[in-house]
């Protein structure tokens, strides 16, 4: 009996100790599970955002370079492609030194301060304001790809007649005065037009209708008017020298645009899926809209019309992609295809301005159409990120009962147009005084490949 009692005492003590440790063990296991779940989400979202960053860079080189390169005459193919390639390097340096800070650091409603200059404080820790589940550095590099392609889009307007030195200086000044402030106003914390981070005018722009396409497209028109028409325009035929290149470039743009729009969800989330679907539907409907309009007018649909329509649809759906359902995306795309077709044919022919590759007709007008229609079709069923003090999702667009959002969108569009026109004109005058913007007539006749870069795209003697 004594031996049984002696054995019972340590067993009881051990059981007591085990029971005492059980809550601590459960808590530690729950904490470890929670940490593992957060780590998995961080890894998944980070992988998607790095992939999206690569997709957006793909849009500039090779996408835009091939698209624009094939549309110009043979003697200007390399100089046109070099615009896109050179800006991949130039804008990256500006972004690292001060561009990211001006765009995304807190500051005034119009421009950020320099707290992130030289990427100070931009590291592995997430910035909860912009991406709570990805490193701040990932968000920074993703946004850089937008900053690269935007001025590259403008090059479609002054292709075949701009000095390379003038193009470089223009881009540096334009990015600083137009793009960085516009990105801050729409996407930066405290920006004037930021609907989700304290903006006074809540303008919805999911992936860059105002920031990227309106600013670049409207600036492109100003550049085209300031530089004047190409030698021989419109008397001499100036047809695309290689549509095959342009088709490849357009297809690469279409694929890359999924990173452009779906990546703007900043997470591998259902919102990214919705933006992905809207992007594809908008592009498809716009390609058909442009081709049908062309078919009705000219009796034949063309490959050039098809790819131009697809790009117009991608432009128009960009601001709406994270806010609209699939069928409104189809409607937005179709309308953009028809409207942009009329702009680059009827309106351009009426006023006879020489926008070489129709950057204004596609990006300026397509971006405007998309931004305004976002105010109509945006719905909280797709994006519930805007909430009241009680945490209830607020109505977004006219379809939700918030007709006033159309006015907010119009304000954002107006600011984009005014800033682009005024700043671009001033910058062009400054660049013209310092280094000149228009190539000499003899250089233009020879072709910018040889006169500016000493090389040719095709060696037909080899």
Buried (B, 14 or more C-beta within 10 A) or exposed (E): EEEEEEEEEEEEEEEEEEEEEEEEEEEEEEEEEEEEEEEEBBEBBBEBBBBBBBBBBBBBBBBBBBBBBBBBBBBBBBBBBBBBBBBBEBBBEBBBEBBBBBBBBBBBBBBBEEEBBEBEEBEEEBBEBBBEBBBBBBBBBBBBBBBBBBBBBBBBBBBBBBBBBBBBBBBBBBBBBBBBBBBBBBBBBBBBBBBBEBBEBBBBBBBBBBBBBBBBBBBBBBBBBBBEBBBEBEEEEBEBBBBEBBBBBBBBBBEBBBBBBBBBBBBBBEBBEBBBBBBBBBBBBBBBBBBBBBBEEEEEBBBBBBBBBBBBBBBBBBBBBBBBBEEBBBBBBBBBBBBBBBBBBEBBEEEEBBBBBBBBBBBBBBBBBBBBBBBBBBBBBBBEBBEEEEEEBBBBBBBBEBEEBBEBBBBBBEBBBEBBBEBBBEBBEBBBEEBBBBBEEEBBEBBBBBBBEEEBBEEEEE
